[in-house]
Structures are given as structure tokens and as C-alpha cells.
Amino acid sequence: MTDSKTEYKAKKTADSKAACETEPKKSASKSDSRATSSKTAKLPSKENFSEWYHELLMMAEIVDNRYPVKGMCVWFPFGFAIKKNVYGIIRELLDPDHQETQFPLMIPENEFMKEAQHIKGFEDEVYWVTHGGQSPLEVKLALRPTSETAIYPMFKLWIRSHADLPLRIYQIVNTFRYETKHTRPLIRLREITSFKEAHTVHATWEEAAEQVEVAIQRYSEFYRRLAIPFLVSRRPSWDKFPGADYTIAIDVIMPDGKTLQVGTAHHLGSTFAKTYEITYEAEDGEQKLVSQTCYGISERCIAALISVHGDDKGLKLPWCVAPTQVVIVPILLGDKEKVLEVSRNIESLLAAAHIRVKLDTSDERPGAKFYKWEMLGVPIRLEVGPRDIEKGVVTLVRRDGVKKAVPMEGLKDAILKEADELQTALYARASQFSEEKVKGVVSIEEARAQTEVGVALVPWCGEVDCGHQLETQVEANMLGEPQYQSFTDAACAVCGKLTGKRTYMARQY
């Protein structure tokens, strides 16, 4: 069992290295051409998801992966605007009971190495700073792969009594991980530019468990606002966060059927409290160890947003995160000045209502303008022409293709109504796709076939040995047990024991 599992992992590593070796030459030439022709080039079909994704990131000006360090990307201003709006939702959801803060990037080796389980999970991914200028440092400094070992020594200083609890903080920072696998923009990086990590401290294990549930609820609301369906599962013991008691994860099914982990919440118990001596004085005067949680989201949420909703025309952005929510395209025929005057009045009306609106008065033909703004995922386009003005209407086109004439009177309310309907339509379409990609199976063979195209829901008794055999024989990853669902008894796909448990299995990014 161990040998076959090792062979499977070795094969995955070899495949990843081979892909890594062949990609740069291909992407370099395409990147050069995209830089000069992104305004007119046609996006590949989404059926070829990998090519579509990489081309769209450049053509829609999300990130530029031509930076001369592998696994590090540059945000275009437009992509950064999307990110800013997306992370604004995270802040809105956390700020009522969390405090935003920021900790240093570099962690002293002696602090970083204290927690053995944690270090073992990251030891191959750490970047080390060994010199200051030309002088060797007395203590090496790690660039944070995650911040537990930076934050928790400070918690020891901050927490004294039960009155200091619960403590909830978060930060949005860059983290560094020396990825040796095939890197992908926004998905697998060496510099994660926007890692939102929350850290909480509680008096009891049970209170920390409740906080994990709160974290999953907040993340669920976050992805609902992005109109993205997701799976929630409890990771198997061998795949939990290093040092955690357990890990709950959120995964999104991508267009090619693979899953992308887009959020995790970890119950740390008192593991780090013991290491860093984080205690509090209880009401009875006794010194007790705290219980902790941490939970994070990275720019993978942007990758999911782009991938789930986008189509062959480009991005398809939900209203709440679109940098431009409405674009006005004047059709300059007949009385051009009248058309421009009406268009400017509409622009002023919508801007006064705090709608992010742009009036496109460029010299491009209307068709080219339509193409450009569709590529950028603008939720609503308004076309204003002489005939529209005569009728007292504008032509409203939603990014999902719905087109209708809307009276100018009451236009703002009509637009907001269409924005809500677009949100509903985006979520319904994405949910239908996601549901079709999840299938219950009963055998190893069925699971292997299903994970070629999507997610398999497999009976699993919960035994570690059976779990490892599942991963080896199915040749896919175990996401873990679905949360908030119940199932009837079925035979474990490995040992045949009757069980009410299931596990998701999939090929992962």
C-alpha cells in the first residue's frame, strides 16, 4: 500500500515537472504577442480551459506573468481594482468582530522552528534570508509562508486574563512559498500577494470550534456574493493544516472538473499555545492554556471568480465586484451632440447614485466597444442612439446576453433590478454546472472514472488505511467528508464495511 501510494505521488511530481519544463517557452511567445494585440485578438474557447485561462488573464489585464521570477505576477491596474472590490467584501464580513492588523514579513529562525509539526509541513517551502547586505545574519530570517510563528509570540505578551478573550485579528499580506510544482497565476504561486489570514484566541476548545463554524459561515457568504457555488469538507487527518486538530476546507469545481481549494479554517486546539506558552488567568485564578483557530483566503478566490463565470467573450463579473458596473456606449448617428448630451446626463445620474459608470466616447466603432467591455466583464451595457432617444428608452444589454429596451424614466431602479437578476442568473448557471460535476459512486472503478471529469462522492468507513488506499487506487485526492450533509449506509469502497460516511474525491490544482 505504501509503495503504490509513493509511486502515484512520484508520478504526479514527474508530470508536474514535465509540465513546468515545457510551459515557459510556450507562454513566453504568446505573452509577447498578447502584449501587442490584446485589443483585437480573439480569446480561445473555454473548452480548452488552461489556454483560455492564461490568455484571459492577459487579454483582460488581470495579472501579467512575465515578471522575471517564476511564480510571481504583477497585477494590472484593472485586475487590482477587481481584487480591491473582492477583498472589500472580506473586510466587510470580518470587521464587525475582528480587528485588522499587520505583522512583520520576516520571522526569526528560532521562533519559526519551535513548533515541530508546523515546521515539518512547510520546511521544503521556506525562503530564508541569510545576509543583511554583505554581512551574514546571526539568526536566519524566514519569509513567512504563513504567520502563526510570527503572531503567536506576540499573543503570549498580549493575553493575560480571561478579560482579554476572545481575541480576533486578521491581516491581508503577501506570503512566500517555494513552490517546486507547476506554477499557475493566482492558483499556485511563489508569492501569494493577498493572503487574508485570521487568527483567534479563546478560553476553551468548544469556543474555538464555534469560531471555526463562524469562519465557514463568513466564507460561505463571501462566495455567495461572488455567485460561486462551493463544497465544504473536513479534510482527512493526513491533509489537515500542520499542527491543527482538524481542518475544514472550501473547494470550487473549476471548468475542467478539477477542484480548487479557496478557503480553509483550522482548529488549532492548544498546540501552539503549549509551544509559545500562551495562557490566561481564569476567573478562579488558575493559569490555563488558550485554544486557537486560524482561517485564510488567498487570491485563488479571484481565480475562481474568473474561471467559474467567464466565457468565450471574456470575464463575466458580478455587480458587486466589477470595477465598471455600467458602460454607456453612444451610437453616434444623426444628431451626435444630442446623443452625447443624453449619454452624459445618464452618466451623471448613475454616478450620483454611486454606480461605477463609464461613458465610452472613444473613436472605436460600436462593435469594437462592445467587444472590449464584454472582455472586461462589465455587468450592464447601455446603448444610446437617436431612435432610443426618440422613444424615451435606452437599450440595456446584460453580460449574460439578456437585451431589452428600458425607459429612461426610472432608469437607475431598472438597472439595479437587472443587476440583481444577473446575480441570480450567474449563480444558477454556476450551481447547475457544479451539481452536474458531483456524482455518487460505489466502487473504486467508478470513482476513478468520475474524477476524470469531476468530483466523486465515495463511501468511506473513515479508517486512515482505507483512505490512503482510496487515494492510491483512484489516483485522485481525498477532499474529505462533506459537512452539513447526512447519508444512508453504504459499503466502504475499500473494505466493504457499512458506513454512513462519504468523502469527496477529485483531482486538485
C-alpha positions as CSV (number, residue, x, y, z in Angstrom):
1,M,0.0,0.0,0.0
2,T,2.8,2.4,0.9
3,D,4.8,1.6,-2.2
4,S,1.9,2.1,-4.6
5,K,1.0,5.4,-3.0
6,T,4.6,6.5,-3.2
7,E,4.7,5.6,-6.9
8,Y,1.5,7.6,-7.5
9,K,2.9,10.7,-5.8
10,A,6.2,10.3,-7.7
11,K,4.3,10.1,-11.0
12,K,2.4,13.3,-10.1
13,T,5.7,15.1,-9.3
14,A,7.2,13.9,-12.6
15,D,4.2,15.1,-14.5
16,S,4.3,18.4,-12.8
17,K,8.0,18.9,-13.5
18,A,7.5,17.9,-17.2
19,A,4.7,20.5,-17.5
20,C,6.8,23.1,-15.8
21,E,9.7,22.5,-18.2
22,T,7.6,22.9,-21.3
23,E,5.4,25.8,-20.3
24,P,7.7,28.8,-20.2
25,K,8.8,28.6,-23.9
26,K,5.2,28.4,-25.0
27,S,3.8,31.1,-22.7
28,A,6.7,33.5,-23.4
29,S,6.0,33.7,-27.2
30,K,2.2,34.0,-26.5
31,S,2.8,36.7,-24.0
32,D,4.8,38.8,-26.4
33,S,2.0,38.6,-29.0
34,R,-0.7,39.4,-26.4
35,A,1.1,42.5,-25.3
36,T,0.7,44.0,-28.8
37,S,-2.6,42.6,-30.0
38,S,-4.8,42.1,-26.8
39,K,-7.2,44.7,-28.1
40,T,-8.1,42.7,-31.2
41,A,-7.0,39.1,-30.5
42,K,-9.7,36.5,-30.1
43,L,-9.9,34.6,-26.8
44,P,-9.5,30.8,-27.2
45,S,-12.6,28.6,-26.4
46,K,-13.1,27.9,-22.8
47,E,-13.3,24.2,-23.7
48,N,-9.5,24.4,-23.7
49,F,-9.6,25.7,-20.1
50,S,-5.9,26.0,-19.4
51,E,-5.2,28.1,-22.5
52,W,-8.3,30.1,-22.1
53,Y,-7.4,31.0,-18.5
54,H,-3.9,32.1,-19.2
55,E,-4.9,34.1,-22.3
56,L,-7.8,35.8,-20.4
57,L,-5.5,36.9,-17.6
58,M,-3.5,38.9,-20.1
59,M,-6.2,40.0,-22.5
60,A,-8.5,41.3,-19.7
61,E,-5.5,42.7,-17.9
62,I,-5.8,40.9,-14.6
63,V,-2.2,39.9,-14.0
64,D,1.0,39.8,-16.0
65,N,3.0,36.7,-15.5
66,R,6.1,37.9,-17.5
67,Y,7.8,39.1,-14.3
68,P,11.3,37.5,-14.4
69,V,10.8,35.4,-11.2
70,K,8.9,32.2,-11.7
71,G,5.7,32.1,-9.7
72,M,5.4,35.8,-9.2
73,C,3.0,38.0,-11.1
74,V,2.3,41.7,-11.5
75,W,-1.3,43.0,-11.0
76,F,-2.5,45.2,-13.8
77,P,-4.5,48.2,-12.5
78,F,-7.8,46.7,-13.8
79,G,-7.1,43.4,-12.1
80,F,-6.1,45.1,-8.9
81,A,-9.4,47.0,-9.0
82,I,-11.2,43.7,-9.1
83,K,-9.1,42.4,-6.2
84,K,-9.7,45.6,-4.2
85,N,-13.5,45.1,-4.5
86,V,-13.4,41.4,-3.7
87,Y,-11.3,41.9,-0.6
88,G,-13.6,44.8,0.4
89,I,-16.3,42.1,0.9
90,I,-13.9,40.1,3.1
91,R,-13.2,43.2,5.2
92,E,-16.9,44.0,5.4
93,L,-17.7,40.5,6.7
94,L,-14.8,40.4,9.3
95,D,-14.7,43.9,10.6
96,P,-17.7,43.7,12.9
97,D,-15.9,41.4,15.3
98,H,-12.3,41.2,14.0
99,Q,-9.5,43.8,14.1
100,E,-7.3,44.3,11.1
101,T,-3.6,44.4,11.8
102,Q,-0.2,43.7,10.2
103,F,2.7,41.7,11.4
104,P,6.3,41.7,10.0
105,L,7.2,39.7,6.9
106,M,10.4,38.1,8.4
107,I,10.3,35.5,11.2
108,P,13.4,34.6,13.2
109,E,14.6,31.0,12.7
110,N,14.4,30.3,16.5
111,E,10.7,31.3,16.6
112,F,9.9,29.6,13.3
113,M,11.4,26.3,14.4
114,K,9.6,26.0,17.7
115,E,6.5,24.1,16.5
116,A,7.8,20.8,15.1
117,Q,4.5,19.7,13.3
118,H,4.1,23.1,11.8
119,I,7.7,23.3,10.5
120,K,7.5,19.8,9.0
121,G,4.6,21.0,6.9
122,F,6.5,23.9,5.5
123,E,10.2,23.1,5.7
124,D,10.6,22.5,1.9
125,E,8.8,25.7,1.0
126,V,10.6,28.4,3.1
127,Y,12.6,31.2,1.7
128,W,15.5,32.1,4.0
129,V,17.2,35.5,4.4
130,T,20.8,34.8,5.4
131,H,22.5,38.1,4.8
132,G,22.0,41.8,5.6
133,G,23.9,43.5,2.8
134,Q,27.3,41.6,2.8
135,S,27.1,40.6,6.5
136,P,25.9,37.1,7.5
137,L,23.0,37.3,9.9
138,E,23.4,35.8,13.3
139,V,19.9,34.4,13.1
140,K,18.4,33.4,9.8
141,L,15.1,35.0,8.9
142,A,12.2,33.2,7.2
143,L,9.9,34.9,4.7
144,R,6.5,34.0,6.1
145,P,4.9,31.0,4.4
146,T,2.1,31.7,6.9
147,S,2.2,33.8,10.1
148,E,1.5,31.6,13.1
149,T,5.1,31.7,14.2
150,A,5.2,35.4,13.8
151,I,1.9,36.2,15.5
152,Y,1.8,33.8,18.4
153,P,4.9,35.0,20.3
154,M,3.1,38.4,20.5
155,F,-0.1,36.7,21.7
156,K,1.8,35.5,24.7
157,L,2.6,39.1,25.5
158,W,-0.9,40.5,24.8
159,I,-3.0,37.9,26.7
160,R,-3.0,38.0,30.5
161,S,-6.5,37.2,31.7
162,H,-9.9,35.9,30.7
163,A,-10.9,39.5,30.1
164,D,-8.6,39.6,27.1
165,L,-10.6,36.8,25.4
166,P,-11.8,36.2,22.8
167,L,-9.2,37.9,20.6
168,R,-9.9,38.0,16.9
169,I,-7.5,39.7,14.4
170,Y,-6.7,39.4,10.7
171,Q,-4.3,40.7,8.2
172,I,-4.1,40.8,4.4
173,V,-0.4,40.4,3.4
174,N,1.9,38.7,1.0
175,T,3.4,35.3,1.8
176,F,6.1,33.3,0.2
177,R,6.3,29.6,-0.6
178,Y,9.0,28.0,-2.7
179,E,6.7,26.0,-5.0
180,T,8.6,23.4,-6.9
181,K,5.4,22.2,-8.8
182,H,4.0,23.7,-12.0
183,T,3.1,27.3,-11.0
184,R,-0.1,28.9,-12.3
185,P,-1.1,32.6,-12.0
186,L,-3.4,33.2,-9.0
187,I,-3.6,29.5,-8.3
188,R,-0.1,28.1,-7.4
189,L,2.4,30.9,-6.7
190,R,5.7,31.5,-5.0
191,E,4.4,34.9,-3.8
192,I,0.8,35.0,-2.7
193,T,0.2,38.7,-2.8
194,S,-3.1,38.8,-0.9
195,F,-3.3,36.3,1.8
196,K,-6.1,37.0,4.2
197,E,-5.3,35.2,7.4
198,A,-7.4,35.5,10.6
199,H,-6.2,34.3,14.0
200,T,-8.4,33.9,17.0
201,V,-7.8,33.0,20.7
202,H,-10.4,31.5,23.0
203,A,-10.8,30.3,26.5
204,T,-12.0,26.8,25.6
205,W,-11.7,24.2,22.9
206,E,-15.5,24.4,22.4
207,E,-15.5,28.2,21.9
208,A,-12.7,27.8,19.3
209,A,-14.8,25.1,17.5
210,E,-17.7,27.6,17.4
211,Q,-15.4,30.1,15.8
212,V,-14.4,27.7,13.1
213,E,-18.1,27.4,12.2
214,V,-18.4,31.2,12.2
215,A,-15.5,31.3,9.8
216,I,-17.1,28.8,7.4
217,Q,-20.3,30.8,7.5
218,R,-18.5,34.0,6.7
219,Y,-16.7,32.4,3.8
220,S,-19.9,30.9,2.6
221,E,-21.5,34.3,2.5
222,F,-18.4,35.7,0.7
223,Y,-18.6,33.1,-2.1
224,R,-22.4,33.5,-2.4
225,R,-21.8,37.3,-3.0
226,L,-19.5,36.3,-5.8
227,A,-22.2,33.9,-7.1
228,I,-19.8,30.9,-6.8
229,P,-21.0,27.5,-5.6
230,F,-18.7,25.5,-3.4
231,L,-18.1,22.3,-1.5
232,V,-17.4,22.2,2.3
233,S,-15.5,19.3,3.6
234,R,-13.5,18.2,6.6
235,R,-10.0,17.3,5.4
236,P,-8.7,13.8,6.3
237,S,-6.2,13.7,9.2
238,W,-3.2,13.4,6.9
239,D,-4.1,16.5,5.0
240,K,-5.0,18.9,7.8
241,F,-3.1,22.1,8.5
242,P,0.3,21.3,10.2
243,G,-0.3,21.5,14.0
244,A,-4.2,21.7,13.7
245,D,-6.7,19.4,15.5
246,Y,-8.8,19.5,12.3
247,T,-9.3,21.5,9.1
248,I,-12.5,22.5,7.3
249,A,-12.0,23.5,3.7
250,I,-14.0,25.1,0.9
251,D,-13.4,23.9,-2.7
252,V,-14.7,25.2,-6.0
253,I,-15.2,23.0,-9.1
254,M,-13.3,24.5,-12.0
255,P,-14.4,24.3,-15.7
256,D,-12.2,21.3,-16.3
257,G,-13.7,19.3,-13.4
258,K,-10.7,19.7,-11.1
259,T,-11.2,21.4,-7.7
260,L,-9.5,24.5,-6.4
261,Q,-9.2,24.9,-2.6
262,V,-10.3,28.5,-2.0
263,G,-10.6,28.7,1.8
264,T,-9.7,26.9,5.0
265,A,-10.5,27.1,8.7
266,H,-8.3,25.3,11.2
267,H,-9.0,24.4,14.8
268,L,-5.5,24.6,16.4
269,G,-6.6,23.4,19.8
270,S,-3.7,24.2,22.3
271,T,-0.9,23.0,20.0
272,F,0.6,26.5,19.5
273,A,-0.4,27.7,23.0
274,K,1.8,25.0,24.5
275,T,4.7,25.9,22.2
276,Y,4.5,29.6,22.8
277,E,3.2,29.4,26.4
278,I,0.0,31.4,25.6
279,T,-2.0,31.2,28.8
280,Y,-4.7,33.3,30.6
281,E,-5.7,33.7,34.2
282,A,-9.2,32.2,34.6
283,E,-11.8,33.7,36.9
284,D,-10.7,31.2,39.7
285,G,-7.1,32.4,39.4
286,E,-5.8,29.3,37.6
287,Q,-3.5,29.7,34.6
288,K,-4.9,27.9,31.6
289,L,-3.8,27.3,28.0
290,V,-5.9,29.1,25.4
291,S,-7.4,27.4,22.3
292,Q,-6.9,28.9,18.9
293,T,-8.1,29.0,15.3
294,C,-6.8,30.4,12.1
295,Y,-8.5,30.7,8.7
296,G,-7.5,32.0,5.4
297,I,-8.4,33.0,1.8
298,S,-5.9,34.0,-0.9
299,E,-6.2,35.4,-4.5
300,R,-7.3,31.9,-5.5
301,C,-10.8,33.5,-4.9
302,I,-10.1,35.7,-7.9
303,A,-9.0,32.7,-10.0
304,A,-12.3,31.0,-9.1
305,L,-14.3,34.2,-9.9
306,I,-12.7,34.4,-13.3
307,S,-12.9,30.7,-14.1
308,V,-16.4,29.9,-12.9
309,H,-18.2,32.8,-14.6
310,G,-16.1,33.7,-17.6
311,D,-17.0,32.6,-21.2
312,D,-15.6,32.7,-24.7
313,K,-16.1,36.5,-24.8
314,G,-14.1,37.1,-21.6
315,L,-14.8,38.0,-18.0
316,K,-18.3,37.9,-16.5
317,L,-18.2,39.8,-13.3
318,P,-20.9,40.0,-10.6
319,W,-22.2,43.6,-10.0
320,C,-20.6,44.0,-6.5
321,V,-17.0,43.5,-7.7
322,A,-17.0,44.9,-11.2
323,P,-14.7,47.9,-11.5
324,T,-17.1,49.3,-14.0
325,Q,-20.7,48.3,-13.4
326,V,-22.3,50.1,-16.2
327,V,-20.8,51.3,-19.5
328,I,-22.6,53.7,-21.8
329,V,-22.0,53.4,-25.5
330,P,-23.4,56.3,-27.5
331,I,-24.4,55.3,-31.1
332,L,-23.3,58.4,-32.9
333,L,-25.7,58.7,-35.8
334,G,-27.9,61.6,-36.7
335,D,-27.8,64.4,-34.1
336,K,-24.5,63.3,-32.5
337,E,-24.4,66.2,-30.0
338,K,-27.9,65.3,-28.7
339,V,-26.8,61.6,-28.3
340,L,-23.7,62.7,-26.3
341,E,-25.7,65.1,-24.2
342,V,-28.2,62.4,-23.2
343,S,-25.4,60.0,-22.6
344,R,-23.6,62.4,-20.3
345,N,-26.8,63.1,-18.4
346,I,-27.3,59.3,-17.8
347,E,-23.7,59.1,-16.7
348,S,-24.2,61.9,-14.1
349,L,-27.4,60.3,-12.9
350,L,-25.8,56.9,-12.3
351,A,-22.6,58.4,-10.8
352,A,-24.7,60.3,-8.3
353,A,-26.3,57.0,-7.3
354,H,-22.8,55.7,-6.6
355,I,-22.9,53.3,-9.5
356,R,-19.5,52.8,-11.1
357,V,-20.2,54.0,-14.6
358,K,-18.1,54.9,-17.7
359,L,-19.1,56.7,-20.8
360,D,-17.2,55.4,-23.8
361,T,-16.5,58.3,-26.2
362,S,-13.5,56.7,-27.9
363,D,-13.2,56.7,-31.7
364,E,-13.7,52.9,-31.9
365,R,-16.7,51.5,-33.7
366,P,-19.6,50.4,-31.6
367,G,-18.9,46.7,-32.3
368,A,-15.3,47.1,-31.1
369,K,-16.5,48.9,-27.9
370,F,-19.0,46.1,-27.2
371,Y,-16.2,43.5,-27.6
372,K,-13.9,45.5,-25.3
373,W,-16.4,45.9,-22.5
374,E,-17.6,42.3,-22.7
375,M,-14.0,41.1,-22.4
376,L,-13.7,43.2,-19.2
377,G,-16.9,41.6,-17.8
378,V,-18.9,44.8,-17.3
379,P,-22.3,43.6,-16.0
380,I,-24.5,46.1,-17.9
381,R,-24.1,48.0,-21.1
382,L,-26.4,50.9,-22.1
383,E,-26.6,51.7,-25.8
384,V,-27.9,55.2,-26.5
385,G,-28.9,56.1,-30.1
386,P,-31.1,58.7,-31.9
387,R,-34.0,56.2,-32.2
388,D,-33.7,55.3,-28.5
389,I,-33.9,59.0,-27.5
390,E,-37.0,59.5,-29.7
391,K,-38.7,56.6,-27.9
392,G,-37.5,57.7,-24.4
393,V,-35.6,54.5,-23.8
394,V,-32.1,53.1,-23.8
395,T,-31.1,49.6,-24.9
396,L,-29.8,47.6,-21.9
397,V,-27.6,44.6,-22.5
398,R,-26.6,42.3,-19.6
399,R,-23.3,40.5,-19.7
400,D,-25.2,37.2,-19.8
401,G,-26.8,38.2,-23.1
402,V,-30.2,39.5,-22.0
403,K,-31.1,42.5,-24.1
404,K,-34.1,44.8,-23.6
405,A,-35.4,48.4,-24.1
406,V,-35.6,50.3,-20.8
407,P,-37.4,53.6,-20.2
408,M,-35.1,56.5,-19.3
409,E,-37.5,57.4,-16.6
410,G,-36.7,55.3,-13.6
411,L,-33.5,54.1,-15.3
412,K,-31.5,53.7,-12.1
413,D,-34.0,51.4,-10.4
414,A,-34.3,49.4,-13.6
415,I,-30.5,48.9,-13.7
416,L,-30.4,47.8,-10.1
417,K,-33.2,45.3,-10.7
418,E,-31.3,43.9,-13.7
419,A,-28.1,43.7,-11.6
420,D,-30.0,41.5,-9.1
421,E,-31.4,39.3,-11.8
422,L,-27.9,39.0,-13.4
423,Q,-26.6,37.9,-10.0
424,T,-29.3,35.3,-9.7
425,A,-28.6,34.0,-13.2
426,L,-24.9,33.8,-12.7
427,Y,-25.4,31.7,-9.5
428,A,-28.0,29.5,-11.1
429,R,-25.8,28.7,-14.1
430,A,-22.7,28.1,-11.9
431,S,-24.7,25.9,-9.5
432,Q,-26.1,23.8,-12.3
433,F,-22.6,23.1,-13.6
434,S,-21.3,22.4,-10.1
435,E,-24.1,20.0,-9.3
436,E,-23.6,18.1,-12.6
437,K,-19.9,17.6,-11.8
438,V,-20.6,15.8,-8.5
439,K,-21.6,12.2,-8.7
440,G,-22.1,9.5,-6.1
441,V,-20.2,6.2,-6.8
442,V,-19.9,2.9,-5.0
443,S,-16.7,1.4,-6.3
444,I,-13.0,2.3,-7.0
445,E,-13.5,1.9,-10.7
446,E,-16.5,4.3,-10.7
447,A,-14.6,6.8,-8.6
448,R,-11.6,6.7,-10.9
449,A,-13.8,7.4,-13.9
450,Q,-15.7,10.2,-12.2
451,T,-12.6,12.0,-11.0
452,E,-11.5,12.2,-14.7
453,V,-14.4,14.6,-15.3
454,G,-15.5,15.9,-11.8
455,V,-15.9,15.0,-8.2
456,A,-16.7,11.6,-6.9
457,L,-18.7,11.1,-3.7
458,V,-17.4,7.8,-2.3
459,P,-18.5,5.7,0.7
460,W,-15.6,5.6,3.1
461,C,-15.5,4.0,6.6
462,G,-13.2,6.7,7.9
463,E,-10.2,4.4,8.6
464,V,-6.9,6.0,7.6
465,D,-5.7,2.9,5.8
466,C,-8.8,2.8,3.6
467,G,-8.4,6.5,2.9
468,H,-4.8,6.0,1.7
469,Q,-5.9,3.1,-0.5
470,L,-8.6,5.2,-2.0
471,E,-6.2,7.9,-3.0
472,T,-3.7,5.4,-4.4
473,Q,-6.2,3.3,-6.3
474,V,-8.5,6.1,-7.5
475,E,-5.4,8.2,-8.4
476,A,-7.0,11.3,-7.0
477,N,-7.0,13.4,-3.9
478,M,-9.4,12.9,-1.0
479,L,-11.0,16.3,-0.2
480,G,-12.7,14.9,2.9
481,E,-16.1,14.3,4.5
482,P,-18.9,16.6,3.3
483,Q,-20.1,18.9,6.1
484,Y,-23.7,19.6,6.9
485,Q,-25.0,16.6,5.0
486,S,-26.2,13.1,6.0
487,F,-26.1,9.9,4.0
488,T,-27.7,6.4,4.2
489,D,-25.4,3.4,5.0
490,A,-23.4,2.0,2.1
491,A,-20.4,-0.3,1.8
492,C,-16.9,1.4,2.1
493,A,-15.4,1.3,-1.4
494,V,-12.2,-0.3,0.0
495,C,-13.1,-2.6,2.9
496,G,-16.8,-3.2,2.4
497,K,-17.8,-2.1,5.9
498,L,-21.2,-0.5,6.1
499,T,-20.8,3.3,6.8
500,G,-22.9,6.4,6.7
501,K,-19.8,8.4,5.8
502,R,-18.8,9.8,2.4
503,T,-15.8,11.5,1.1
504,Y,-15.3,13.8,-1.9
505,M,-12.5,12.8,-4.2
506,A,-11.2,14.9,-7.0
507,R,-8.1,15.9,-9.0
508,Q,-6.9,19.2,-7.5
509,Y,-5.0,22.2,-8.5
